Amino acid sequence: MSAVLTAGSVRAAGRPRPAWDPWLLGCTFVLLALGVIMVYSASVAYADREMHNSVYFLVRHAASAALGLLFMAFTMHTRVRWWEKTGPYLLLLGFASLVVVLVPGIGAHINGSSRWLRLGIVNLQPSEFMKLFMVVYVAGYLVRKQEALKNFTQGIVMMSLVVAAVGIFLLLEPDMGSLVVITVTVFSMLFLGGVRFWHFMCVLGAGVGSMVLLTLVSPYRMARATSFLNPWADPYNTGFQLVQALIAFGRGEWLGVGLGASVQKLFYLPAAHTDFVFAVMGEELGLVSVLGVMVVFGIVIARAFAVARLAEAAGQVYAARLAQGLGLLLGSQAMINMGVNMGLLPTKGLTLPFVSYGGSSMIVSCIAMGLLLLVSREARTGGGAT
């Protein structure tokens, strides 16, 4: 990664300025390193029993991280303008992949869901890529319709229909977690992009009402949505996963029980190396590590919006909207995952970006970070050469 710290523009004092945002890069490598460590720790017992290979998930996760870094490096050396032009095509590609994954015999059916495409030795999760594609497309939409955003139809209804269409396919998988992330990210982008406040509130109310209705008509979703309010009422069924996660946090206290010493990962806590790796980290490394990870994601979000302000000041409106969307995407998914782990939100099948096991999530997170770094560089150099 020597190119990462190559000199860009020169400061007045004569010291070279890093070509890439050091805060974003630092946070990325911290989260990736933490993820490799915690995925191995959380999965070692499960991998040994189920795969007869204690490093099975470690090797695959490390390979995903390495591949993600390659995608990030490639993205960092593209042009923001290219992403703006290809946004509509990426959206169509995302729709096509969501359709294909539902075709019997093509989409892989795992644990009651059809979310994956089998591609040889790897499984691809189209919904993860759809999150990124939506951000890239919506950023372009906000620029193209900048003058019409105050209009109810052009400003928010058209994009609501796109989100609704995506939501239909995600609910058929089903993947309610991805739908929530996409909805939160897109409508936050619309609000920041300049739609009228009362237009935003009307659609927000309709969206919340739709989520409530979808929950009420599905006993499965209803159980998951209400069990987090009192998981101890049914600790061996609907509240089991959250109860085990809360026990993990409780055992961790301030400094944790020690790396590798988790009890909850020993077949008590389901999805210990994927959706609930944050709980295992809390048990082994304590509250200090939990707060540290929150701070790191807070820095990522703050830097994303700082980059957006820099891009807007440089007249790069699309880049600014893109940076806002990427910050919202990474931040909202991280906050939802951490909220679910700590019992603050209903259980959703969402990974913690850069940390949880999952190849598709890792690649998308790295591409998103690569785009943030790209926007930051072009905003500071006026769209300098790659």
C-alpha positions in Angstrom: 0.0 0.0 0.0 2.9 2.4 -0.6 0.8 4.4 -3.0 -1.6 5.1 -0.2 0.8 7.6 1.4 2.3 9.1 -1.7 2.6 12.9 -1.7 -0.2 14.9 -2.9 -0.3 18.7 -2.8 2.3 20.4 -0.6 1.4 22.4 2.5 2.6 25.9 3.1 5.2 24.6 5.6 6.7 22.5 2.9 5.5 19.1 4.3 3.8 16.8 1.8 0.1 16.2 2.3 -1.1 12.6 2.2 -2.8 11.8 -1.1 -5.5 9.9 0.8 -7.4 10.8 3.9 -5.4 9.3 6.8 -8.4 9.2 9.2 -10.5 7.1 6.8 -7.6 4.8 6.0 -6.6 4.4 9.6 -10.2 3.5 10.6 -10.5 1.0 7.8 -7.3 -0.8 8.8 -8.2 -0.8 12.5 -11.7 -2.3 11.8 -10.2 -4.9 9.3 -7.6 -6.0 11.8 -10.1 -6.2 14.6 -12.5 -8.2 12.3 -9.8 -10.8 11.5 -9.0 -11.3 15.2 -12.6 -11.4 16.4 -13.9 -13.6 13.5 -11.3 -16.2 14.3 -11.9 -16.0 18.0 -15.7 -16.2 17.6 -15.7 -19.0 15.0 -12.9 -21.3 16.2 -15.0 -23.8 18.2 -17.9 -23.8 15.6 -15.4 -24.3 12.7 -13.7 -27.1 14.5 -16.9 -29.0 15.2 -18.7 -28.3 11.9 -15.9 -28.0 9.4 -13.2 -30.1 11.2 -10.9 -27.2 10.6 -10.5 -24.5 13.3 -9.2 -21.9 10.9 -11.8 -22.5 8.2 -13.6 -19.1 8.8 -10.4 -17.3 9.5 -8.9 -18.2 6.2 -12.0 -17.3 4.2 -12.5 -14.0 6.1 -8.9 -13.0 5.6 -9.2 -13.8 1.9 -12.4 -11.6 1.8 -10.5 -8.8 3.5 -7.6 -9.0 1.1 -10.0 -9.1 -1.9 -11.9 -6.1 -0.4 -8.6 -4.2 -0.1 -7.9 -4.9 -3.8 -11.4 -3.6 -4.8 -10.8 -0.5 -2.5 -7.5 0.2 -4.1 -9.0 -0.1 -7.6 -11.9 2.2 -6.7 -9.6 4.8 -5.3 -8.0 5.1 -8.7 -11.1 5.5 -10.7 -13.0 8.8 -11.3 -16.0 10.1 -9.5 -17.4 11.1 -12.9 -17.4 7.5 -14.0 -19.6 6.5 -11.0 -22.0 9.3 -11.7 -22.5 8.1 -15.3 -22.9 4.5 -14.5 -25.3 5.0 -11.6 -28.5 4.1 -13.6 -26.8 1.0 -15.1 -25.6 -0.2 -11.7 -29.2 0.2 -10.4 -30.5 -2.0 -13.3 -27.8 -4.5 -12.5 -28.9 -4.6 -8.9 -32.5 -5.2 -9.9 -31.5 -8.0 -12.2 -29.5 -9.7 -9.5 -32.4 -9.4 -7.0 -34.6 -11.1 -9.6 -32.1 -13.9 -10.4 -31.5 -14.8 -6.8 -35.2 -15.7 -6.4 -35.2 -18.1 -9.4 -35.3 -21.7 -8.1 -32.1 -23.6 -8.9 -30.1 -20.4 -9.3 -30.5 -18.7 -5.9 -29.1 -20.6 -2.9 -31.7 -21.3 -0.2 -30.0 -21.2 3.2 -31.7 -21.0 6.6 -35.1 -20.2 5.1 -33.9 -17.4 2.9 -33.0 -17.0 -0.8 -30.3 -14.3 -0.6 -27.3 -15.8 -2.3 -26.0 -16.7 -5.7 -23.6 -19.6 -5.9 -20.5 -18.7 -7.9 -18.2 -21.7 -7.6 -16.6 -21.7 -4.2 -18.2 -18.4 -3.1 -21.7 -17.2 -2.5 -22.6 -13.7 -3.6 -25.3 -11.7 -1.8 -26.9 -9.3 -4.3 -28.7 -7.3 -1.6 -25.4 -6.1 -0.2 -24.4 -4.7 -3.6 -27.8 -3.2 -4.0 -27.2 -0.9 -1.0 -24.1 0.5 -2.7 -25.8 0.8 -6.1 -28.7 2.7 -4.6 -26.4 5.2 -3.0 -24.5 5.8 -6.3 -27.8 6.2 -8.2 -29.6 8.4 -5.7 -26.6 10.8 -5.5 -26.9 11.2 -9.3 -30.7 11.6 -9.1 -30.3 14.4 -6.6 -27.9 16.2 -9.0 -30.0 15.7 -12.1 -33.3 16.7 -10.4 -31.7 19.5 -8.3 -34.1 22.1 -9.5 -37.2 19.9 -9.2 -36.6 18.5 -5.7 -39.1 20.9 -4.2 -41.8 19.3 -6.4 -43.5 16.5 -4.5 -43.6 14.1 -7.5 -40.1 14.7 -8.8 -38.6 15.3 -5.4 -39.6 12.3 -3.4 -42.4 10.2 -4.9 -40.4 8.9 -7.8 -37.6 7.8 -5.5 -40.1 6.3 -3.1 -41.4 4.1 -6.0 -37.8 2.9 -6.7 -37.3 2.0 -3.0 -40.7 0.3 -2.9 -39.7 -1.8 -6.0 -36.4 -2.8 -4.3 -38.3 -3.6 -1.1 -40.7 -6.0 -2.9 -37.8 -8.2 -4.0 -36.0 -7.9 -0.7 -39.1 -9.0 1.2 -39.5 -12.0 -1.1 -36.0 -13.3 -0.1 -36.7 -12.2 2.8 -34.2 -9.6 3.8 -35.8 -7.0 6.0 -32.5 -5.8 7.4 -31.2 -4.7 4.0 -34.5 -3.0 3.2 -34.3 -1.0 6.5 -30.7 0.1 5.7 -31.6 1.1 2.1 -34.7 3.0 3.3 -32.9 4.9 6.0 -30.0 5.8 3.7 -32.0 6.9 0.7 -34.5 9.0 2.5 -31.8 10.6 4.6 -30.0 11.5 1.4 -33.2 13.0 0.0 -33.6 15.1 3.1 -30.0 16.3 2.9 -30.4 16.9 -0.8 -33.1 19.5 -0.4 -36.6 18.0 -0.6 -39.3 19.9 1.3 -39.6 19.1 5.0 -43.3 18.3 4.9 -42.9 16.2 1.8 -40.2 14.2 3.6 -42.4 13.8 6.7 -45.4 12.6 4.7 -43.3 9.9 3.0 -41.5 9.1 6.2 -44.9 8.6 7.9 -46.0 6.3 5.1 -42.8 4.4 5.2 -43.0 3.8 9.0 -46.7 2.8 8.6 -45.7 0.3 5.9 -43.0 -1.2 8.1 -45.5 -1.5 10.9 -48.1 -3.1 8.7 -45.5 -5.6 7.2 -44.6 -6.5 10.8 -48.2 -7.0 12.0 -49.2 -9.2 9.1 -46.2 -11.5 9.6 -46.1 -13.6 12.8 -42.3 -14.2 12.2 -41.5 -10.5 11.9 -43.9 -9.7 14.8 -42.1 -12.1 17.1 -38.7 -10.7 16.2 -39.9 -7.1 16.5 -41.4 -7.6 20.0 -39.0 -10.1 21.5 -36.3 -7.5 22.0 -38.6 -5.5 24.4 -38.5 -8.4 26.9 -36.3 -11.2 25.6 -36.4 -12.9 29.1 -40.1 -13.6 28.6 -39.2 -16.4 26.2 -35.4 -16.9 26.7 -35.4 -20.3 24.9 -37.3 -19.4 21.8 -37.9 -15.9 20.4 -35.6 -14.2 22.9 -32.8 -16.7 22.8 -30.3 -14.9 20.6 -30.7 -11.6 22.3 -30.5 -13.2 25.8 -27.2 -14.9 24.9 -25.9 -11.6 23.5 -26.8 -9.7 26.7 -25.1 -12.4 28.8 -22.0 -11.9 26.7 -22.0 -8.2 27.3 -22.6 -8.7 31.0 -19.7 -11.1 31.4 -17.4 -8.7 29.6 -17.8 -5.9 32.1 -15.1 -3.1 31.6 -12.1 -5.0 30.3 -13.5 -8.3 29.2 -12.8 -11.9 30.1 -9.8 -12.1 27.8 -9.3 -12.7 24.1 -10.4 -16.2 23.2 -12.0 -16.8 26.6 -15.7 -16.2 25.5 -18.2 -18.8 26.8 -21.1 -17.6 24.7 -19.4 -18.4 21.4 -19.3 -22.1 22.5 -22.6 -22.9 20.8 -24.7 -20.6 23.0 -24.8 -17.5 20.8 -26.0 -18.2 17.2 -24.2 -16.4 14.4 -21.4 -15.5 16.8 -18.9 -14.8 13.9 -21.4 -12.9 11.7 -24.3 -10.9 13.0 -23.3 -11.1 16.7 -19.5 -10.8 16.6 -19.9 -7.5 18.4 -21.3 -9.3 21.4 -18.4 -11.7 21.5 -16.1 -8.8 21.3 -17.9 -7.2 24.2 -17.5 -10.3 26.2 -13.8 -10.9 25.5 -12.5 -7.3 25.3 -15.1 -5.5 27.5 -16.9 -2.2 27.4 -13.7 -0.4 26.5 -13.6 -2.1 23.1 -17.3 -1.6 22.5 -16.9 2.2 23.1 -13.7 2.1 20.9 -15.5 0.6 18.0 -18.3 3.2 18.3 -15.7 5.9 18.3 -14.1 4.5 15.1 -17.4 4.4 13.3 -18.2 7.9 14.6 -14.9 9.1 13.0 -15.9 7.5 9.7 -19.3 9.2 9.7 -17.8 12.6 10.7 -15.1 12.3 8.0 -17.6 11.4 5.4 -19.6 14.5 6.0 -16.5 16.6 6.2 -15.5 15.2 2.8 -19.0 16.1 1.5 -18.6 19.7 2.7 -15.2 19.9 1.1 -16.6 18.5 -2.2 -19.5 20.9 -2.2 -17.2 23.9 -1.5 -15.2 22.8 -4.6 -18.4 22.7 -6.7 -18.5 18.9 -6.9 -22.2 18.4 -6.0 -22.4 14.8 -7.1 -19.3 13.9 -5.1 -20.8 15.7 -2.0 -24.1 13.8 -2.2 -22.2 10.5 -2.8 -20.0 11.1 0.3 -23.1 11.8 2.4 -24.8 8.6 1.2 -21.7 6.5 1.8 -21.3 7.9 5.3 -25.0 7.2 6.0 -24.8 3.7 4.5 -21.8 2.6 6.6 -23.0 4.5 9.7 -26.6 3.2 9.6 -25.6 -0.4 9.1 -23.1 -0.2 11.9 -25.5 1.5 14.3 -28.3 -1.0 13.5 -25.9 -4.0 14.0 -24.6 -2.6 17.3 -28.2 -1.7 18.4 -29.4 -5.2 17.7 -26.5 -6.8 19.6 -27.2 -4.7 22.6 -31.0 -5.2 22.6 -31.8 -1.6 21.5 -33.4 -2.7 18.2 -35.3 -5.7 16.9 -33.1 -8.5 15.7 -32.0 -8.1 12.0 -29.6 -10.1 9.9 -27.1 -7.4 9.4 -23.3 -7.6 9.5 -21.0 -5.1 11.2 -19.1 -3.4 8.3 -15.4 -4.5 8.0 -15.7 -6.7 11.1 -18.3 -9.4 10.6 -17.7 -12.6 8.6 -19.3 -12.2 5.1 -17.6 -11.8 1.8 -20.2 -9.7 0.0 -20.5 -7.3 2.9 -16.7 -7.0 3.2 -16.3 -6.2 -0.5 -19.1 -3.6 -0.5 -17.8 -2.0 2.6 -14.3 -1.7 1.1 -15.7 -0.3 -2.2 -17.7 2.3 -0.2 -14.6 3.3 1.7 -12.6 3.5 -1.6 -15.3 5.8 -3.0 -15.0 8.0 0.1 -11.3 8.2 -0.3 -11.7 9.0 -4.0 -14.1 11.8 -3.3 -11.8 13.2 -0.6 -8.8 13.3 -3.0 -10.7 14.8 -5.9 -12.3 17.4 -3.7 -8.8 18.5 -2.4 -7.1 18.4 -5.8 -10.0 19.7 -8.0 -10.4 16.3 -9.7 -6.7 15.6 -10.0 -5.3 12.7 -12.0 -5.4 9.3 -10.6 
